[in-house]
């Protein structure tokens, strides 16, 4: 039992590999379903959620924290789905949300630009020069997204347990590598690793509940106890602590709440 996240960028063979891995293991395979679910749960247009995890933040958004609100909704939805175990996720940004969870196998699927251009041209019918330009622009946008929101490039190998360059592999060969690795003891769900995921999930649910009113709140959780760190003036401290505590206590699974005002 494990969870696999496959970061594939705009590389279409990555989708094929993710689906084949899920089929081989008998796991659920999810991608855009997370955006649909988050859209329905938080009443946000899907297009806004998609742009939030694809386009780099604008100057205005960096000051207003506009993207953080939508990302909080996506993270909360995804982590809740991953709690069910036996899942392959190949949507955008998942690798940023699951750092530190031992039983999540984080895979990056990539290939050289010429291979990606050929694969994309089969779908779009665009010229090679236009396709290459579009892919490079997409790669750069995703790099900026990761750097501005998380301080890491999406191509940074430290984000992943495995990076597969697949231009010389078949889908079946790449699938076999991922499936075999996922069965190693290191990537099996344990009570400790499930507890880590549960804590991250609960913190994400609380943060998603707070984000409408407190978009700079940072939430951590441990066995049902929630800690919220938030920026506010001293004169608002009593009112804010009361409001944050009230919101957090209404999230299922929360047993206790503490709030720090900075």
C-alpha positions in Angstrom: 0.0 0.0 0.0 1.4 3.3 -1.0 0.8 6.6 -2.8 2.6 7.7 -6.0 2.8 11.2 -7.4 4.0 11.6 -11.0 5.2 15.0 -12.1 5.1 15.1 -15.9 4.8 18.7 -16.8 3.5 19.0 -20.4 4.9 15.6 -21.4 2.0 13.4 -22.6 3.8 10.1 -22.3 4.0 10.9 -18.5 0.2 10.6 -18.5 0.3 7.3 -20.2 2.9 6.0 -17.7 0.8 7.2 -14.7 -2.3 5.5 -16.0 -0.4 2.3 -16.7 1.2 2.3 -13.3 -2.3 2.7 -11.7 -3.7 -0.1 -13.8 -0.9 -2.5 -13.0 -1.1 -1.9 -9.3 -4.9 -1.7 -9.1 -4.7 1.9 -7.8 -7.0 4.8 -8.4 -5.5 7.3 -10.9 -6.4 10.9 -10.4 -5.4 14.2 -12.0 -8.0 16.8 -13.1 -10.5 15.2 -10.8 -8.9 17.1 -7.9 -9.6 20.4 -9.5 -13.1 19.5 -10.2 -13.7 18.3 -6.6 -12.0 21.4 -5.2 -14.1 23.6 -7.5 -17.3 22.0 -6.3 -16.3 21.9 -2.6 -15.1 25.5 -2.3 -17.3 27.0 -5.0 -14.4 28.3 -7.2 -14.4 28.2 -11.0 -12.1 25.3 -12.1 -10.3 27.7 -14.5 -9.1 29.8 -11.6 -7.8 26.8 -9.8 -6.0 25.6 -12.9 -4.4 29.0 -13.4 -3.4 29.1 -9.8 -1.2 26.0 -10.1 0.1 26.7 -13.6 0.8 30.4 -14.1 3.5 32.1 -12.1 2.1 34.7 -9.7 1.8 38.3 -11.0 3.3 41.2 -9.1 -0.1 42.1 -7.7 -0.8 38.5 -6.7 2.4 38.3 -4.8 1.3 41.3 -2.7 -2.4 40.2 -2.3 -1.6 36.4 -1.9 -4.3 35.7 -4.6 -2.9 32.4 -5.7 -2.3 31.1 -2.2 -6.0 31.0 -1.5 -6.7 28.7 -4.5 -3.6 26.6 -3.8 -4.9 26.0 -0.2 -8.1 24.6 -1.7 -6.3 22.3 -4.1 -3.8 21.1 -1.4 -6.7 20.4 1.1 -8.6 18.4 -1.6 -5.6 16.4 -2.8 -4.3 15.4 0.7 -7.8 14.3 1.7 -7.8 12.0 -1.4 -4.3 10.7 -0.7 -5.4 9.7 2.8 -7.4 6.8 1.2 -4.0 5.3 0.0 -3.4 3.2 -3.1 -3.5 6.3 -5.4 -1.5 7.6 -8.4 -1.7 11.3 -8.8 -0.3 13.0 -12.0 -1.8 16.5 -11.7 0.1 19.7 -11.3 2.0 20.7 -8.2 1.4 17.5 -6.2 5.1 17.0 -5.4 5.1 20.3 -3.5 2.3 19.2 -1.2 3.7 15.7 -0.2 7.2 16.5 0.9 8.1 14.7 4.1 5.6 11.8 3.7 7.6 8.6 3.7 5.2 6.3 1.8 4.6 8.8 -1.1 6.9 7.8 -4.0 7.5 11.1 -5.8 8.5 10.5 -9.5 9.5 13.0 -12.2 9.0 11.9 -15.8 11.0 13.8 -18.4 12.6 13.6 -21.8 14.7 15.7 -24.1 13.0 18.6 -25.9 13.0 16.9 -29.3 11.2 13.9 -28.0 8.6 16.1 -26.3 8.2 18.2 -29.4 7.5 15.0 -31.5 5.0 13.7 -29.0 3.2 17.1 -28.8 3.0 17.5 -32.5 1.2 14.2 -32.8 -1.6 15.7 -30.8 -1.7 19.4 -31.9 -0.5 19.2 -35.5 1.5 22.4 -34.8 4.8 23.1 -36.5 8.0 21.9 -34.7 9.2 25.5 -34.1 5.8 26.6 -32.6 5.6 23.5 -30.5 9.1 24.0 -29.2 8.4 27.6 -28.3 5.2 26.6 -26.5 6.9 23.9 -24.5 9.7 26.1 -23.5 7.3 28.8 -22.4 5.3 26.3 -20.4 8.4 25.0 -18.7 9.5 28.5 -17.8 6.1 29.4 -16.4 6.1 26.3 -14.1 9.7 27.0 -13.0 8.7 30.6 -12.0 5.6 29.2 -10.2 7.7 26.9 -8.0 10.4 29.4 -7.3 8.0 32.2 -6.3 5.6 30.2 -4.2 7.9 27.5 -2.7 11.5 28.7 -3.4 12.2 25.6 -5.6 12.4 24.9 -9.3 10.0 22.2 -10.4 13.0 20.6 -12.2 15.0 20.4 -8.9 15.7 16.6 -8.4 15.6 17.1 -4.6 11.8 17.3 -4.9 11.6 13.7 -6.1 12.6 10.2 -5.1 13.1 9.2 -8.8 13.7 11.1 -12.0 13.1 9.1 -15.2 14.4 10.3 -18.5 12.2 8.2 -20.8 13.1 9.1 -24.4 14.8 5.7 -24.8 12.2 3.7 -22.8 8.8 2.3 -23.7 5.8 3.1 -21.5 5.9 -0.5 -20.3 9.5 -0.2 -19.3 9.0 3.0 -17.4 5.9 1.6 -15.8 7.8 -1.5 -14.6 10.5 0.7 -12.9 7.9 2.8 -11.0 5.8 -0.2 -10.0 8.8 -2.2 -8.8 10.1 0.8 -6.7 6.7 1.4 -5.2 6.7 -2.1 -3.8 9.9 -1.5 -1.8 9.5 -1.5 2.0 10.6 2.2 2.1 7.4 3.2 0.3 4.8 1.1 2.2 2.3 2.9 4.4 3.1 2.5 8.1 1.2 3.9 11.1 3.9 6.6 11.4 3.8 7.7 7.8 0.0 7.7 7.8 0.1 9.9 10.9 2.3 12.4 9.1 -0.1 12.5 6.2 -3.1 12.8 8.5 -1.5 15.8 10.3 -0.7 17.5 7.0 -4.2 16.9 5.7 -5.8 18.3 8.9 -3.6 21.4 8.7 -4.5 21.8 5.1 -8.3 21.6 5.9 -7.9 24.3 8.6 -5.8 26.5 6.4 -8.5 26.2 3.6 -11.1 27.2 6.1 -9.2 30.2 7.3 -7.9 31.5 4.0 -10.9 33.6 3.1 -10.3 35.8 6.1 -6.6 35.1 6.9 -4.6 34.5 3.8 -1.2 34.6 5.5 -2.0 32.1 8.3 0.4 29.2 8.6 -1.1 26.0 10.1 0.5 22.9 11.6 -1.2 19.9 13.2 -0.2 17.1 15.5 -2.7 14.4 16.4 -5.6 16.7 16.3 -3.9 19.7 18.0 -3.7 22.7 15.6 -1.3 25.6 15.8 -1.9 28.7 13.8 0.7 31.4 13.2 -0.7 34.6 11.8 0.4 38.2 11.2 -1.7 40.9 12.9 -1.4 44.0 14.9 -1.4 43.7 18.7 -4.6 45.7 19.1 -6.4 43.0 17.0 -4.9 40.1 18.9 -7.9 39.1 21.1 -10.4 39.4 18.4 -8.3 37.5 15.8 -7.4 34.7 18.2 -11.1 34.2 19.0 -12.1 34.2 15.3 -9.4 31.9 14.2 -10.1 29.5 17.1 -13.8 29.5 16.2 -13.2 28.7 12.5 -10.6 26.0 13.2 -12.8 24.2 15.8 -15.5 23.7 13.2 -13.1 21.6 11.1 -13.7 17.8 11.6 -10.8 16.2 13.5 -9.6 19.3 15.4 -9.3 18.7 19.1 -7.4 21.7 20.3 -6.3 25.1 18.8 -3.5 27.4 19.7 -2.8 30.7 18.0 0.3 32.9 17.8 0.1 36.5 16.6 3.3 37.9 15.1 
